[in-house]
Amino acid sequence: MPQKKNPVVAEIARTKIGEILGDMVKLIMTVSRQPSGYSLDYQQITPKLWNSFKEVMETARILSKMIKDINVNEEKAFKACLGPILLTEIANRLVQEHKLSFRIAHQTRAELSEALDNDALNKEIFEQVISRYIVQTIDYKEFRRKLDPYKVISSYRTIGSANPQEVKKMIEVDRRRVEGLRQWFRDTLDKLQKLFILSTTI
């Protein structure tokens, strides 16, 4: 279907995790069933290791090119985050702040979403829907303000959430983790090279 524009590279890269985990399970099962000493079973391990390394390296190389060339249409992305998509957050707020059951909160959300989809949501309809489910009065203007995507993500506080500050923290954590792995690889490679040189000179 030529009209479709699937993120093919990202979709295929996602499948590679499953393939590599599958190889890891095969390795673990092979090693865990050894009685003692060296067995020819280990010959089955090496190809799976090389295949996993190859998949990781090729996927990382391709993803690095894809990510570098991504251009985000900010206006279009922002519009996609408006309207009914934010009403799930409203349902969560109804549960937290007004002590509604999750089922009732989502029923309220569904009715508000329908009106919002039809561009018919106003103060009167909002108050009619709300009055059917909760006793407390909810300010309509405050409700509309909560439909701001920036306010929604800024309200998140948990580690790893979409809050911009949390995203920056996680980027820094991952950057340090990657640098630590790189240093470990450099140290390990240096040790292996020294051992190789030592073994060839004996």
N, C-alpha and C positions, 0 to 999 in steps of 0.2 A: 504494500500500500504506500505509494509514493508521497501521499499527503502527510504521513506520520513522521515525526521527528523524535524518535526515541534516543535517549542518551546511551547509545550502544556500548561505548567504551566503559562507562561507569557500570552498566548492567553486567557486562561480561566480567569486569574486575571483581564485582561482588561475588560471582560464582566461584572465583579462584580460592576464596577463603574455605569454602566447603570442600574443594578438591584437595587442598593442602591438609586440612583437618582429617580427611579420609586417609591420606598417606600416613599421617601421624598415628592414627589408630592402628593401621597395619603394622607400623614399626613397633609400637608398644606391645601389641599382641605377640609379635614375633620374639621380641626380647624377653617378655615376661614368661614365656613357656620353655625357656632353656633350662635343662637340668643342672649343668655345670660346664665349665671350661668353654672351649670354642667348638661351635657346630657349624655345619655348612649352611644352616638357616640364615646365618649372617650375610651370606652372599645375596639374599633377597632384600636386604636392607639398603645397600648402597644405591641401587637404581632409584629407589623411592626418595632417598635423601637428595640426590642430584636433581631429580624432577621437582621437588619442593623448592630447592634453592633457585632453580631456573624459573619457575613460575613467579616466585616472589620478586626476583630481579627484573624480569620482563614486565610484570604488572606495574612495579614501582616506576620503571622507566617510561612506560606509556602514560601512566596517570600524571607523572610530573609534567609531561608535555600538554596533556589535556587541561590540567588545572591552570597552567601558565597562560593558556589561550582562551580561558573562559571570560566572556564579557557579559555582565549582568545588566539587564534592562531594569534599572531601579524603579522607574515609574510603573512599569508593568508588574513587577514583583510586588510592589506596595499595594497596587489595586487588587491583586490576587489574595491579599491578606485581609481585605476589608469585608464587611458585611457578615453573612451567616457563619462564616468560618470561625469567627470570634465568639459566637454564642455558646460554644462549649465552655469557654472560659467564664461566661456569665453564669452558666449552670453550676460550675464549680464554686463560684462566689455565693450563689444562692444557698448551696449546701453549707459553706463555711460561715457565712455571715447571718443567714436567716434560718439555719437549722432545718432546712427542708430535707426530705429523703432524696436520694439520688434519682429515683424513678420520677418523682414529682418535679424535681428541678429540670430534668431532661424533657419532660412533657411540656413544661413552661417554655423551655428553650425551643422546642419544636414549633409551638404556636407563634412565638415571636419570629422565628426564622421564616415561617411561611409568609407572614406579613412583610418582613424585610425583603424577601425575594420578590414580592409583588410591588415593592416600593410604596407600600401602603401603611407602613408603621408610623404612627404619630402618637402624641401624648395620650389621646383618648383610648385608642386601641391598646396601647401599652398598659394603661391602668386597668382596663377591662380584663386583660389576660392575667395580670398580676393579682388582681383582687379575687380571682377564682381559686388561687392556690395559697396565698399567704395573707396574713392579716396586716403586717407592717406595710407602711407606705414606702415605696422606693421612688426616689426622685428621678424623673424622666431624663433631665439634663445630665445627671450623674451617670445614668445608664448609657447614654450616648457617648459620654466621655470615655467610658470603659471599652468602647468599641474602637479605640485607637490602638493599633498594633504596637506602637512604641511604648505606650503605657502598660500594655499587657506583658510584654517581655521584660520590661524594667521592674515589674512587680515580682518576678521570679527571684528566689533567693537560694535555691538548692545548688549544690556543687554539680557542674556539668549542664546546667540549664541554659536557656537561650539568652539570658540576661547578658548584655554586652560586656559587663565587667567580669562575669563568670567565664565568658568565652575567652577573654584576654588572659585570665588566670590559667585556664586549661591549655591554651596555646603555649604559655610559658612553661607549664609543667611538662607538656609533651616535648617541647624544645630541649629542656634539660635532660629528659629521658632519652631522647634520640642522641644527644651529645654523649651521654653516659654509655650508650650502646656502641657508638662509634669508637670511643676510647677503649672499651673492652675489646672490640675487634682488632684495633691497632695493637694493643698489648698482646693479645692472643697470637696474632700473626707474627709479631716480633719474636715471641717465645718459640713458636713452631719453626720459624726460619733458623733460629739459633740451634735448636735441637737437630734440624735437618743437616745443617753445616757440621755440627759436632759428630753426627752419626756417619757422615761421609768421609770424615777425616780419620776416623778410628780404624 
